[in-house]
């Protein structure tokens, strides 16, 4: 029996998906503040490895090479590859490069580090190309960033191939539902009948907004808060109040709820505008919004606003994982990588 693990190493989390018999058996997301040192990666990997069966084959993708622990992206890629090969052995690790799987032991000789830098979204695109024939737009809304992947009749039609070009083309938005500072996407807010400027401080994040609104899955709420204090509604309201120079007790809970609703609306508008831009590139009439990531509840709202049908990314998998923890849809590139690698190995053995 083939056991495959898809690893998606980000700067804030490590995600891993186990696939056996073409079924998803387990999905993990482990906090990993890599900017604080490689020891965090070692610890996060250890937590996952302790739960894996023997003899697994591993696929690796990443975005963590961007963290400021590394001098540049290339050195970040090499450092991460070295860390994984040291734990797992280069012969058991595969990378997805130019639409094919290459063993790490072979890839090292090619000197193409930039080919795998921040390419986790390509696994999602490749997987959907095999599963979805309709014209669609995938919105993968995570804790920190959002990927937009347009597909014309099942074929990905992305323009960018790295973070810079994807930012330029609108296929990467640096905003998510947990870690994004509120001052990053709003300058003024309505409060008590007046428009108030926000303080340009890291007082509160989108995680506070979605805790107050009861929209954030508790299992996904892994990042530290801006002030290091609890992840309760009351503490989130206090952090939100600081954004306009107040304390929580200066207004009712209803007032802070309304303010949180405004931040949600601003972020939702940004997703809707970005989606309309990508949809305008699709020659046929798009019929589907595919939602992935822990913030895909906003993808549902985008689909409703645009009058398009919504489909959850998890519907493309056969899974034995329950709904009370991370699922394939929460960790889309990791799940896609594990399934694609499993199929590749099956075909290789046949």
Secondary structure, 3 states (H helix, E strand, C coil): CCEEEEEEECCCEEEEEEEECCEEEEEEEEECCHHHCCHHHHHHHHHHHCCCCCCCEEEEEECHHHCCCCCCHHHHHHHHHHHHHHHHCHHHEEEEECCEEEEHHHHHHHCCHHHCCCCHHHHHHHHHHHHCCCCEEEEEECCCCEEEEEEECCEECCCCCCHHHHHHHCCEECCCCCCCEHHHCCCEEEECCEEEECCCCCCCEHHHHHHHCCCCCHHHCCCCCCCCCCCCHHHHHHHHHHCCCCCHHHCCHHHHHHHHHHHHHHHHHHHHHHHHHHHCCCCCCCCEEEEECCCCHHHHHHHHHHCCEEEEHHHHCCECCCCCCCCCCCCHHHHHHHHHHHHHHHHHHC
